Amino acid sequence: MKLREVLSGIGFFPTLLYTYLTSLIGLNEYYSRIDNNVVLGALPWDALVEKLVNAENVTGVVSVVQDWELKLFHINYEDWAKKGVTHLKLNTVEFVPPTMTNIHKGLDFIDKIIKEGKTTYIHCKAGRTRSAILTACYLIKRYNMDADNAIKYIQTKRKQIKLGTKDKDRIQDCYSKFRRKDLQTDIPLILNPLAKSTDSS
């Protein structure tokens, strides 16, 4: 086991507890709505998924985590399925950006949920880094934002995101991959991202 995986395991429950407690006292949000299609947050428990379904129109969950993180949280996927929630796991080590292959899978999944008129919940452990990277890539692809503006926009919705140099480099990779040169980047979308979408779906 690599050192970063050991550190991730040691900090797993303390980080979750901190995230939960700071959300209770209003310092941070456990989850944050990004736009009409995406909610970004921390690891969901079964009762939270029910709330997301009823209050946030969520029918898809993308887990940007490792298997053991989900197992430690005793998530009941069969119960999720009964509530109409489909799940995609993108195996991603903490402190390491998701691969471009996984990002493609995540964006395809989100697109499918959008076409159903529903919302996707994107999470990692605390909703600060791995899931924020995928969310930034979603904004780049859907709204033709550049990498910096995608990050800045997420920060207006979820102030606790934490992105290092490698994380920002991966978001820049997404910009290089998904930028549509035939469309002008619509800077006002930073202020009102729901005004319109450059995506035809």
MDTraj code that builds the backbone (N, CA, C; nanometers):
import mdtraj as md
import numpy as np

residues = "MET LYS LEU ARG GLU VAL LEU SER GLY ILE GLY PHE PHE PRO THR LEU LEU TYR THR TYR LEU THR SER LEU ILE GLY LEU ASN GLU TYR TYR SER ARG ILE ASP ASN ASN VAL VAL LEU GLY ALA LEU PRO TRP ASP ALA LEU VAL GLU LYS LEU VAL ASN ALA GLU ASN VAL THR GLY VAL VAL SER VAL VAL GLN ASP TRP GLU LEU LYS LEU PHE HIS ILE ASN TYR GLU ASP TRP ALA LYS LYS GLY VAL THR HIS LEU LYS LEU ASN THR VAL GLU PHE VAL PRO PRO THR MET THR ASN ILE HIS LYS GLY LEU ASP PHE ILE ASP LYS ILE ILE LYS GLU GLY LYS THR THR TYR ILE HIS CYS LYS ALA GLY ARG THR ARG SER ALA ILE LEU THR ALA CYS TYR LEU ILE LYS ARG TYR ASN MET ASP ALA ASP ASN ALA ILE LYS TYR ILE GLN THR LYS ARG LYS GLN ILE LYS LEU GLY THR LYS ASP LYS ASP ARG ILE GLN ASP CYS TYR SER LYS PHE ARG ARG LYS ASP LEU GLN THR ASP ILE PRO LEU ILE LEU ASN PRO LEU ALA LYS SER THR ASP SER SER".split()
xyz = np.array([
    [0.0848, -0.1195, 0.0000],
    [0.0000, 0.0000, 0.0000],
    [0.0887, 0.1251, 0.0000],
    [0.0580, 0.2205, -0.0864],
    [0.1376, 0.3415, -0.0968],
    [0.1083, 0.4344, 0.0209],
    [0.2060, 0.5226, 0.0489],
    [0.1950, 0.6123, 0.1629],
    [0.0690, 0.6974, 0.1552],
    [0.0367, 0.7479, 0.0367],
    [-0.0807, 0.8339, 0.0256],
    [-0.2095, 0.7582, 0.0583],
    [-0.2119, 0.6260, 0.0290],
    [-0.3290, 0.5469, 0.0619],
    [-0.3386, 0.5249, 0.2123],
    [-0.2235, 0.5071, 0.2768],
    [-0.2212, 0.4941, 0.4228],
    [-0.2716, 0.6227, 0.4879],
    [-0.2214, 0.7367, 0.4405],
    [-0.2636, 0.8657, 0.4944],
    [-0.4118, 0.8887, 0.4709],
    [-0.4604, 0.8474, 0.3544],
    [-0.6021, 0.8613, 0.3234],
    [-0.6869, 0.7810, 0.4205],
    [-0.6422, 0.6578, 0.4497],
    [-0.7168, 0.5734, 0.5423],
    [-0.7200, 0.6300, 0.6828],
    [-0.6058, 0.6823, 0.7281],
    [-0.5977, 0.7404, 0.8622],
    [-0.6912, 0.8602, 0.8757],
    [-0.6977, 0.9404, 0.7714],
    [-0.7776, 1.0626, 0.7790],
    [-0.9214, 1.0476, 0.7353],
    [-0.9637, 0.9263, 0.7009],
    [-1.0954, 0.9061, 0.6407],
    [-1.2082, 0.9562, 0.7307],
    [-1.2245, 0.8966, 0.8481],
    [-1.3365, 0.9335, 0.9345],
    [-1.3208, 1.0719, 0.9975],
    [-1.1993, 1.1141, 1.0390],
    [-1.1862, 1.2513, 1.0889],
    [-1.2270, 1.3566, 0.9856],
    [-1.1901, 1.3336, 0.8594],
    [-1.2264, 1.4293, 0.7547],
    [-1.3770, 1.4333, 0.7336],
    [-1.4390, 1.3150, 0.7303],
    [-1.5843, 1.3100, 0.7142],
    [-1.6552, 1.3769, 0.8312],
    [-1.6069, 1.3498, 0.9522],
    [-1.6680, 1.4099, 1.0707],
    [-1.6553, 1.5615, 1.0665],
    [-1.5378, 1.6107, 1.0282],
    [-1.5175, 1.7553, 1.0166],
    [-1.6131, 1.8143, 0.9133],
    [-1.6254, 1.7477, 0.7992],
    [-1.7144, 1.7960, 0.6936],
    [-1.8584, 1.8021, 0.7422],
    [-1.9003, 1.6982, 0.8124],
    [-2.0381, 1.6922, 0.8624],
    [-2.0631, 1.7988, 0.9688],
    [-1.9719, 1.8118, 1.0647],
    [-1.9915, 1.9067, 1.1739],
    [-1.9891, 2.0510, 1.1250],
    [-1.8980, 2.0827, 1.0337],
    [-1.8933, 2.2200, 0.9820],
    [-2.0172, 2.2526, 0.8997],
    [-2.0790, 2.1500, 0.8398],
    [-2.2045, 2.1741, 0.7680],
    [-2.3186, 2.1988, 0.8665],
    [-2.3155, 2.1314, 0.9813],
    [-2.4204, 2.1496, 1.0821],
    [-2.4201, 2.2907, 1.1394],
    [-2.3015, 2.3483, 1.1583],
    [-2.2932, 2.4815, 1.2190],
    [-2.2853, 2.5927, 1.1145],
    [-2.2959, 2.5559, 0.9880],
    [-2.3056, 2.6560, 0.8828],
    [-2.1754, 2.7102, 0.8287],
    [-2.0629, 2.6504, 0.8664],
    [-1.9351, 2.6973, 0.8129],
    [-1.9150, 2.6525, 0.6686],
    [-1.9609, 2.5341, 0.6378],
    [-1.9532, 2.4790, 0.5028],
    [-2.0826, 2.4055, 0.4721],
    [-2.1004, 2.3691, 0.3468],
    [-2.2147, 2.2877, 0.3067],
    [-2.1691, 2.1442, 0.2860],
    [-2.2530, 2.0477, 0.3266],
    [-2.2182, 1.9078, 0.3008],
    [-2.2266, 1.8806, 0.1512],
    [-2.3236, 1.9427, 0.0864],
    [-2.3293, 1.9366, -0.0595],
    [-2.3750, 2.0710, -0.1128],
    [-2.3418, 2.0984, -0.2384],
    [-2.3675, 2.2292, -0.2988],
    [-2.4210, 2.2108, -0.4402],
    [-2.5305, 2.2792, -0.4702],
    [-2.5814, 2.2730, -0.6075],
    [-2.4955, 2.3618, -0.6958],
    [-2.4504, 2.3047, -0.8078],
    [-2.3639, 2.3763, -0.9011],
    [-2.4447, 2.4426, -1.0118],
    [-2.5376, 2.3686, -1.0703],
    [-2.6303, 2.4234, -1.1688],
    [-2.7535, 2.3339, -1.1690],
    [-2.8366, 2.3444, -1.2721],
    [-2.9587, 2.2640, -1.2756],
    [-2.9315, 2.1148, -1.2857],
    [-2.8101, 2.0776, -1.3251],
    [-2.7817, 1.9381, -1.3579],
    [-2.6892, 1.8660, -1.2608],
    [-2.6157, 1.9393, -1.1795],
    [-2.5100, 1.8791, -1.0977],
    [-2.5127, 1.9331, -0.9548],
    [-2.4978, 1.8406, -0.8601],
    [-2.4754, 1.8742, -0.7198],
    [-2.3407, 1.8131, -0.6806],
    [-2.2565, 1.8915, -0.6149],
    [-2.1234, 1.8477, -0.5728],
    [-2.1202, 1.8360, -0.4211],
    [-2.0702, 1.7218, -0.3703],
    [-2.0694, 1.7082, -0.2254],
    [-1.9786, 1.5991, -0.1738],
    [-1.9976, 1.5690, -0.0458],
    [-1.9186, 1.4678, 0.0236],
    [-1.9860, 1.3311, 0.0129],
    [-1.9203, 1.2306, 0.0674],
    [-1.9677, 1.0928, 0.0613],
    [-2.1094, 1.0826, 0.1166],
    [-2.2036, 1.0303, 0.0394],
    [-2.3429, 1.0251, 0.0851],
    [-2.3749, 0.8973, 0.1615],
    [-2.4506, 0.9101, 0.2679],
    [-2.5056, 0.7927, 0.3342],
    [-2.6460, 0.7692, 0.2797],
    [-2.7058, 0.6551, 0.3134],
    [-2.8324, 0.6162, 0.2511],
    [-2.9432, 0.7187, 0.2735],
    [-2.9534, 0.7728, 0.3949],
    [-3.0580, 0.8706, 0.4237],
    [-3.0371, 0.9996, 0.3446],
    [-2.9112, 1.0373, 0.3235],
    [-2.8835, 1.1573, 0.2452],
    [-2.9235, 1.1364, 0.1001],
    [-2.9018, 1.0163, 0.0485],
    [-2.9423, 0.9875, -0.0892],
    [-3.0926, 1.0060, -0.1048],
    [-3.1687, 0.9619, -0.0064],
    [-3.3143, 0.9807, -0.0119],
    [-3.3493, 1.1289, -0.0160],
    [-3.2774, 1.2099, 0.0622],
    [-3.2989, 1.3546, 0.0598],
    [-3.2621, 1.4125, -0.0760],
    [-3.1513, 1.3662, -0.1323],
    [-3.1093, 1.4152, -0.2636],
    [-3.2115, 1.3811, -0.3710],
    [-3.2696, 1.2636, -0.3620],
    [-3.3721, 1.2225, -0.4582],
    [-3.4941, 1.3134, -0.4469],
    [-3.5398, 1.3368, -0.3256],
    [-3.6640, 1.4113, -0.3039],
    [-3.6471, 1.5617, -0.3182],
    [-3.5348, 1.6148, -0.2708],
    [-3.5169, 1.7602, -0.2680],
    [-3.4376, 1.8142, -0.3857],
    [-3.3513, 1.7311, -0.4439],
    [-3.2604, 1.7802, -0.5475],
    [-3.2793, 1.7119, -0.6829],
    [-3.3800, 1.6238, -0.6938],
    [-3.4098, 1.5584, -0.8222],
    [-3.2950, 1.4706, -0.8711],
    [-3.2190, 1.4126, -0.7782],
    [-3.1030, 1.3303, -0.8128],
    [-3.1462, 1.1888, -0.8499],
    [-3.0993, 1.1425, -0.9658],
    [-3.1211, 1.0025, -1.0045],
    [-2.9903, 0.9349, -1.0460],
    [-2.8790, 1.0083, -1.0366],
    [-2.7487, 0.9518, -1.0699],
    [-2.6444, 0.9959, -0.9691],
    [-2.5572, 0.9038, -0.9290],
    [-2.4492, 0.9353, -0.8357],
    [-2.3171, 0.8902, -0.8965],
    [-2.2199, 0.9811, -0.9015],
    [-2.0852, 0.9479, -0.9467],
    [-1.9921, 0.9525, -0.8261],
    [-1.9299, 0.8389, -0.7957],
    [-1.8381, 0.8284, -0.6822],
    [-1.6942, 0.8320, -0.7332],
    [-1.6227, 0.9408, -0.7040],
    [-1.4839, 0.9557, -0.7480],
    [-1.3942, 0.9178, -0.6296],
    [-1.3958, 0.7891, -0.5969],
    [-1.3292, 0.7383, -0.4771],
    [-1.2723, 0.5994, -0.5052],
    [-1.2145, 0.5392, -0.4016],
    [-1.1711, 0.4006, -0.4099],
    [-1.2767, 0.3084, -0.3493],
    [-1.2688, 0.1802, -0.3831],
    [-1.3657, 0.0828, -0.3334],
    [-1.3744, 0.0835, -0.1814],
    [-1.2599, 0.0870, -0.1149],
    [-1.2607, 0.0743, 0.0309],
    [-1.3306, 0.1909, 0.0985],
    [-1.3294, 0.3076, 0.0353],
    [-1.3986, 0.4225, 0.0935],
    [-1.5488, 0.3989, 0.0968],
    [-1.6014, 0.3404, -0.0092],
    [-1.7442, 0.3099, -0.0149],
    [-1.7802, 0.1975, 0.0813],
    [-1.6934, 0.0977, 0.0908],
    [-1.7207, -0.0160, 0.1793],
    [-1.7209, 0.0265, 0.3256],
    [-1.6297, 0.1157, 0.3632],
    [-1.6253, 0.1635, 0.5013],
    [-1.7525, 0.2376, 0.5394],
    [-1.8174, 0.2957, 0.4406],
    [-1.9381, 0.3743, 0.4667],
    [-2.0642, 0.2891, 0.4583],
    [-2.0502, 0.1607, 0.4254],
    [-2.1620, 0.0651, 0.4228],
    [-2.2793, 0.1163, 0.3378],
    [-2.2476, 0.1586, 0.2172],
    [-2.3507, 0.2102, 0.1277],
    [-2.4313, 0.0952, 0.0684],
    [-2.5622, 0.1101, 0.0678],
    [-2.6534, 0.0070, 0.0186],
    [-2.6998, 0.0437, -0.1226],
    [-2.6299, -0.0075, -0.2227],
    [-2.6628, 0.0273, -0.3611],
    [-2.7960, -0.0310, -0.4052],
    [-2.8340, -0.1455, -0.3492],
    [-2.9633, -0.2053, -0.3830],
    [-3.0768, -0.1129, -0.3401],
    [-3.0611, -0.0512, -0.2241],
    [-3.1616, 0.0434, -0.1764],
    [-3.1653, 0.1667, -0.2653],
    [-3.0470, 0.2118, -0.3093],
    [-3.0430, 0.3245, -0.4023],
    [-3.1206, 0.2914, -0.5294],
    [-3.0962, 0.1730, -0.5836],
    [-3.1613, 0.1326, -0.7084],
    [-3.3125, 0.1310, -0.6929],
    [-3.3608, 0.0901, -0.5770],
    [-3.5051, 0.0886, -0.5518],
    [-3.5627, 0.2293, -0.5538],
    [-3.4787, 0.3274, -0.5226],
    [-3.5214, 0.4676, -0.5260],
    [-3.5018, 0.5283, -0.6652],
    [-3.4572, 0.4481, -0.7600],
    [-3.4378, 0.4966, -0.8962],
    [-3.3049, 0.5636, -0.9197],
    [-3.2069, 0.5373, -0.8332],
    [-3.0757, 0.6012, -0.8443],
    [-2.9754, 0.5051, -0.9073],
    [-2.9143, 0.5474, -1.0171],
    [-2.8071, 0.4698, -1.0794],
    [-2.6727, 0.5220, -1.0298],
    [-2.5733, 0.4340, -1.0300],
    [-2.4456, 0.4674, -0.9672],
    [-2.3293, 0.4360, -1.0598],
    [-2.2326, 0.5267, -1.0638],
    [-2.1087, 0.5058, -1.1381],
    [-1.9917, 0.5286, -1.0441],
    [-1.9040, 0.4295, -1.0338],
    [-1.7840, 0.4440, -0.9515],
    [-1.6632, 0.4641, -1.0419],
    [-1.5904, 0.5716, -1.0164],
    [-1.4672, 0.6010, -1.0891],
    [-1.3520, 0.5842, -0.9912],
    [-1.2897, 0.4681, -0.9930],
    [-1.1867, 0.4361, -0.8946],
    [-1.0729, 0.5384, -0.9007],
    [-1.0586, 0.6171, -0.7943],
    [-0.9620, 0.7270, -0.7924],
    [-0.8992, 0.7380, -0.6544],
    [-0.7672, 0.7285, -0.6497],
    [-0.6938, 0.7386, -0.5238],
    [-0.6966, 0.8829, -0.4746],
    [-0.7122, 0.9008, -0.3441],
    [-0.7078, 1.0355, -0.2882],
    [-0.5707, 1.0969, -0.3131],
    [-0.5696, 1.2285, -0.3344],
    [-0.4492, 1.3068, -0.3643],
    [-0.3996, 1.2841, -0.5074],
    [-0.4771, 1.2126, -0.5895],
    [-0.4423, 1.1893, -0.7299],
    [-0.5619, 1.2298, -0.8162],
    [-0.5426, 1.3130, -0.9188],
    [-0.6549, 1.3515, -1.0035],
    [-0.7135, 1.2306, -1.0760],
    [-0.8435, 1.2310, -1.1036],
    [-0.9010, 1.1230, -1.1838],
    [-0.8380, 1.1196, -1.3226],
    [-0.8276, 1.0013, -1.3798],
    [-0.7704, 0.9878, -1.5137],
    [-0.8641, 1.0483, -1.6171],
    [-0.8102, 1.0797, -1.7341],
    [-0.8950, 1.1304, -1.8412],
    [-0.9974, 1.0254, -1.8835],
    [-0.9594, 0.8986, -1.8782],
    [-1.0551, 0.7920, -1.9105],
    [-1.1736, 0.7962, -1.8153],
    [-1.1468, 0.8096, -1.6865],
    [-1.2553, 0.8169, -1.5889],
    [-1.3365, 0.9447, -1.6037],
    [-1.2697, 1.0534, -1.6374],
    [-1.3422, 1.1785, -1.6595],
    [-1.4387, 1.1637, -1.7764],
    [-1.3947, 1.1013, -1.8844],
    [-1.4837, 1.0760, -1.9981],
    [-1.6042, 0.9939, -1.9548],
    [-1.5799, 0.8882, -1.8772],
    [-1.6900, 0.8039, -1.8298],
    [-1.7879, 0.8846, -1.7449],
    [-1.7332, 0.9679, -1.6571],
    [-1.8178, 1.0496, -1.5715],
    [-1.9021, 1.1485, -1.6496],
    [-1.8417, 1.2138, -1.7474],
    [-1.9147, 1.3123, -1.8271],
    [-2.0219, 1.2464, -1.9128],
    [-1.9936, 1.1293, -1.9661],
    [-2.0951, 1.0560, -2.0426],
    [-2.2136, 1.0192, -1.9538],
    [-2.1845, 0.9776, -1.8315],
    [-2.2895, 0.9426, -1.7355],
    [-2.3749, 1.0648, -1.7031],
    [-2.3095, 1.1781, -1.6767],
    [-2.3817, 1.3018, -1.6461],
    [-2.4699, 1.3427, -1.7633],
    [-2.4177, 1.3332, -1.8853],
    [-2.4961, 1.3675, -2.0043],
    [-2.6226, 1.2832, -2.0133],
    [-2.6104, 1.1556, -1.9821],
    [-2.7264, 1.0663, -1.9861],
    [-2.8327, 1.1102, -1.8857],
    [-2.7907, 1.1459, -1.7660],
    [-2.8846, 1.1913, -1.6634],
    [-2.9489, 1.3240, -1.7037],
    [-2.8706, 1.4134, -1.7641],
    [-2.9243, 1.5414, -1.8105],
    [-3.0354, 1.5186, -1.9123],
    [-3.0143, 1.4265, -2.0048],
    [-3.1141, 1.3990, -2.1080],
    [-3.2435, 1.3437, -2.0496],
    [-3.2348, 1.2888, -1.9293],
    [-3.3543, 1.2407, -1.8598],
    [-3.4208, 1.3517, -1.7789],
    [-3.3609, 1.4715, -1.7818],
    [-3.4154, 1.5843, -1.7077],
    [-3.3901, 1.5772, -1.5583],
    [-3.2868, 1.5046, -1.5185],
    [-3.2584, 1.4826, -1.3771],
    [-3.1218, 1.5403, -1.3386],
    [-3.0834, 1.5179, -1.2132],
    [-2.9606, 1.5735, -1.1568],
    [-2.8640, 1.4623, -1.1164],
    [-2.7346, 1.4896, -1.1316],
    [-2.6292, 1.3977, -1.0883],
    [-2.5605, 1.4520, -0.9636],
    [-2.5401, 1.3646, -0.8662],
    [-2.4633, 1.3980, -0.7459],
    [-2.3214, 1.3460, -0.7651],
    [-2.2235, 1.4367, -0.7668],
    [-2.0828, 1.4005, -0.7826],
    [-2.0148, 1.4143, -0.6468],
    [-1.9468, 1.3099, -0.6030],
    [-1.8833, 1.3181, -0.4722],
    [-1.7496, 1.2446, -0.4706],
    [-1.6657, 1.2848, -0.3762],
    [-1.5492, 1.2047, -0.3359],
    [-1.5655, 1.1839, -0.1860],
    [-1.4606, 1.1974, -0.1078],
    [-1.4769, 1.1814, 0.0372],
    [-1.5412, 1.3058, 0.0986],
    [-1.4808, 1.4211, 0.0730],
    [-1.5289, 1.5447, 0.1341],
    [-1.5844, 1.6442, 0.0331],
    [-1.5836, 1.6076, -0.0950],
    [-1.6349, 1.6986, -0.1966],
    [-1.5474, 1.8201, -0.2164],
    [-1.4160, 1.7997, -0.2032],
    [-1.3249, 1.9142, -0.2133],
    [-1.2281, 1.9071, -0.3308],
    [-1.1881, 1.7857, -0.3717],
    [-1.0820, 1.7774, -0.4722],
    [-1.1187, 1.6861, -0.5889],
    [-1.1203, 1.5560, -0.5675],
    [-1.1431, 1.4632, -0.6792],
    [-1.2744, 1.4915, -0.7510],
    [-1.3813, 1.5080, -0.6750],
    [-1.5118, 1.5347, -0.7365],
    [-1.5186, 1.6760, -0.7932],
    [-1.4437, 1.7690, -0.7329],
    [-1.4404, 1.9058, -0.7851],
    [-1.3722, 1.9105, -0.9214],
    [-1.2726, 1.8247, -0.9423],
    [-1.2060, 1.8177, -1.0727],
    [-1.3051, 1.7739, -1.1798],
    [-1.3806, 1.6678, -1.1527],
    [-1.4801, 1.6212, -1.2495],
    [-1.5855, 1.7279, -1.2744],
    [-1.6255, 1.7979, -1.1699],
    [-1.7253, 1.9038, -1.1846],
    [-1.6729, 2.0171, -1.2714],
    [-1.5476, 2.0550, -1.2527],
    [-1.4878, 2.1597, -1.3362],
    [-1.4842, 2.1166, -1.4823],
    [-1.4509, 1.9907, -1.5058],
    [-1.4481, 1.9399, -1.6432],
    [-1.5877, 1.9395, -1.7042],
    [-1.6878, 1.9117, -1.6221],
    [-1.8269, 1.9197, -1.6684],
    [-1.8603, 2.0619, -1.7129],
    [-1.8228, 2.1613, -1.6327],
    [-1.8516, 2.3006, -1.6670],
    [-1.7805, 2.3414, -1.7956],
    [-1.6581, 2.2950, -1.8118],
    [-1.5824, 2.3253, -1.9335],
    [-1.6533, 2.2684, -2.0555],
    [-1.6952, 2.1440, -2.0456],
    [-1.7586, 2.0790, -2.1599],
    [-1.8960, 2.1372, -2.1895],
    [-1.9744, 2.1630, -2.0871],
    [-2.1123, 2.2059, -2.1095],
    [-2.1237, 2.3539, -2.1441],
    [-2.0447, 2.4381, -2.0764],
    [-2.0579, 2.5823, -2.0943],
    [-1.9411, 2.6459, -2.1691],
    [-1.8446, 2.5646, -2.2121],
    [-1.7268, 2.6144, -2.2823],
    [-1.6469, 2.7142, -2.1980],
    [-1.6505, 2.6960, -2.0668],
    [-1.5685, 2.7787, -1.9777],
    [-1.4214, 2.7411, -1.9941],
    [-1.3321, 2.8336, -1.9588],
    [-1.1920, 2.7942, -1.9499],
    [-1.1660, 2.7378, -1.8102],
    [-1.0478, 2.6823, -1.7900],
    [-1.0188, 2.6119, -1.6648],
    [-1.0282, 2.7045, -1.5436],
    [-0.9694, 2.8232, -1.5532],
    [-0.9692, 2.9152, -1.4393],
    [-1.1101, 2.9577, -1.4010],
    [-1.1917, 2.9898, -1.5006],
    [-1.3274, 3.0338, -1.4711],
    [-1.4135, 2.9209, -1.4168],
    [-1.3890, 2.7991, -1.4624],
    [-1.4631, 2.6845, -1.4084],
    [-1.4332, 2.6684, -1.2595],
    [-1.3057, 2.6801, -1.2236],
    [-1.2668, 2.6685, -1.0825],
    [-1.3265, 2.7827, -1.0008],
    [-1.3164, 2.9044, -1.0524],
    [-1.3694, 3.0201, -0.9802],
    [-1.5196, 3.0076, -0.9600],
    [-1.5877, 2.9571, -1.0617],
    [-1.7326, 2.9430, -1.0480],
    [-1.7676, 2.8419, -0.9394],
    [-1.6993, 2.7281, -0.9380],
    [-1.7263, 2.6275, -0.8340],
    [-1.7016, 2.6870, -0.6958],
    [-1.5985, 2.7690, -0.6832],
    [-1.5678, 2.8308, -0.5534],
    [-1.6799, 2.9228, -0.5060],
    [-1.7556, 2.9812, -0.5983],
    [-1.8691, 3.0641, -0.5571],
    [-1.9820, 2.9787, -0.5014],
    [-1.9843, 2.8522, -0.5373],
    [-2.0888, 2.7613, -0.4913],
    [-2.0431, 2.6745, -0.3737],
    [-1.9145, 2.6422, -0.3719],
    [-1.8598, 2.5520, -0.2690],
    [-1.7204, 2.6021, -0.2314],
    [-1.7162, 2.6861, -0.1306],
    [-1.5929, 2.7586, -0.0986],
    [-1.4811, 2.6687, -0.0480],
    [-1.5155, 2.5475, 0.0006],
    [-1.4126, 2.4637, 0.0614],
    [-1.3361, 2.3755, -0.0360],
    [-1.3598, 2.3899, -0.1667],
    [-1.2844, 2.3048, -0.2593],
    [-1.1354, 2.3351, -0.2468],
    [-1.0545, 2.2324, -0.2708],
    [-0.9097, 2.2449, -0.2530],
    [-0.8400, 2.1769, -0.3697],
    [-0.7765, 2.2562, -0.4549],
    [-0.7143, 2.2049, -0.5762],
    [-0.5667, 2.2420, -0.5807],
    [-0.4812, 2.1414, -0.5946],
    [-0.3386, 2.1640, -0.6071],
    [-0.2961, 2.1788, -0.7519],
    [-0.1670, 2.1890, -0.7731],
    [-0.1142, 2.2106, -0.9077],
    [-0.1512, 2.0972, -1.0026],
    [-0.1352, 1.9722, -0.9595],
    [-0.1679, 1.8578, -1.0454],
    [-0.3172, 1.8522, -1.0760],
    [-0.3985, 1.8925, -0.9788],
    [-0.5431, 1.8944, -1.0001],
    [-0.5802, 1.9982, -1.1060],
    [-0.5204, 2.1156, -1.0955],
    [-0.5477, 2.2211, -1.1931],
    [-0.4939, 2.1835, -1.3309],
    [-0.3820, 2.1125, -1.3337],
    [-0.3285, 2.0654, -1.4619],
    [-0.4270, 1.9704, -1.5296],
    [-0.4920, 1.8829, -1.4516],
    [-0.5887, 1.7906, -1.5098],
    [-0.7109, 1.8651, -1.5628],
    [-0.7525, 1.9679, -1.4917],
    [-0.8635, 2.0499, -1.5397],
    [-0.8237, 2.1203, -1.6690],
    [-0.6998, 2.1654, -1.6767],
    [-0.6504, 2.2262, -1.8005],
    [-0.6486, 2.1242, -1.9132],
    [-0.6159, 1.9987, -1.8821],
    [-0.6229, 1.8919, -1.9826],
    [-0.7643, 1.8815, -2.0391],
    [-0.8624, 1.8940, -1.9505],
    [-1.0024, 1.8883, -1.9947],
    [-1.0356, 2.0062, -2.0850],
    [-0.9834, 2.1231, -2.0505],
    [-1.0075, 2.2394, -2.1352],
    [-0.9480, 2.2175, -2.2736],
    [-0.8275, 2.1642, -2.2784],
    [-0.7631, 2.1370, -2.4074],
    [-0.8421, 2.0346, -2.4878],
    [-0.9030, 1.9398, -2.4187],
    [-0.9776, 1.8329, -2.4851],
    [-1.1161, 1.8776, -2.5290],
    [-1.1867, 1.9509, -2.4435],
    [-1.3290, 1.9763, -2.4674],
    [-1.3605, 2.1154, -2.5196],
    [-1.2645, 2.2065, -2.5207],
    [-1.2924, 2.3411, -2.5684],
    [-1.3397, 2.3373, -2.7130],
    [-1.4482, 2.4083, -2.7392],
    [-1.5016, 2.4165, -2.8755],
    [-1.4641, 2.5524, -2.9346],
    [-1.3693, 2.5505, -3.0252],
    [-1.3148, 2.6743, -3.0786],
    [-1.4147, 2.7487, -3.1661],
    [-1.5177, 2.6771, -3.2122],
    [-1.6173, 2.7426, -3.2956],
    [-1.7166, 2.8235, -3.2125],
    [-1.7091, 2.8095, -3.0798],
    [-1.7990, 2.8826, -2.9915],
    [-1.7186, 2.9754, -2.9022],
    [-1.7669, 3.0982, -2.8890],
    [-1.6993, 3.1930, -2.8016],
    [-1.7332, 3.1610, -2.6562],
    [-1.6334, 3.1637, -2.5693],
    [-1.6590, 3.1423, -2.4276],
    [-1.7479, 3.2534, -2.3752],
    [-1.8578, 3.2158, -2.3116],
    [-1.9563, 3.3125, -2.2653],
    [-1.9256, 3.3500, -2.1209],
    [-1.8455, 3.4537, -2.1020],
    [-1.8022, 3.4932, -1.9684],
    [-1.9189, 3.5224, -1.8741],
    [-2.0302, 3.5839, -1.9193],
    [-2.1415, 3.6063, -1.8262],
    [-2.1944, 3.4797, -1.7606],
    [-2.1644, 3.3635, -1.8176],
    [-2.2087, 3.2394, -1.7554],
    [-2.1489, 3.2224, -1.6161],
    [-2.0360, 3.2893, -1.5905],
    [-1.9764, 3.2818, -1.4580],
    [-2.0727, 3.3410, -1.3553],
    [-2.1422, 3.4460, -1.3949],
    [-2.2369, 3.5095, -1.3045],
    [-2.3719, 3.4398, -1.3065],
    [-2.4095, 3.3857, -1.4213],
    [-2.5384, 3.3184, -1.4328],
    [-2.5243, 3.1970, -1.5232],
    [-2.4729, 3.0859, -1.4711],
    [-2.4456, 2.9693, -1.5552],
    [-2.5704, 2.9003, -1.6046],
    [-2.6868, 2.9368, -1.5481],
    [-2.8102, 2.8732, -1.5918],
    [-2.8778, 2.9520, -1.7031],
    [-2.8163, 3.0643, -1.7421],
    [-2.8784, 3.1484, -1.8433],
    [-2.8996, 3.0732, -1.9728],
    [-2.7996, 2.9937, -2.0096],
    [-2.8123, 2.9130, -2.1296],
    [-2.7018, 2.8097, -2.1303],
    [-2.7143, 2.7126, -2.2138],
    [-2.6110, 2.6103, -2.2283],
    [-2.5693, 2.6058, -2.3728],
    [-2.4403, 2.5926, -2.3961],
    [-2.3923, 2.5783, -2.5325],
    [-2.4099, 2.4366, -2.5818],
    [-2.4641, 2.3502, -2.4955],
    [-2.4906, 2.2112, -2.5328],
    [-2.6331, 2.2010, -2.5836],
    [-2.6542, 2.1312, -2.6914],
    [-2.7858, 2.1246, -2.7538],
    [-2.8804, 2.0311, -2.6832],
    [-2.8277, 1.9455, -2.5924],
    [-2.9148, 1.8484, -2.5258],
    [-2.9991, 1.9157, -2.4197],
])
top = md.Topology()
chain = top.add_chain()
for i, resn in enumerate(residues, 1):
    res = top.add_residue(resn, chain, resSeq=i)
    for name in ("N", "CA", "C"):
        top.add_atom(name, md.element.get_by_symbol(name[0]), res)
traj = md.Trajectory(xyz[None], top)
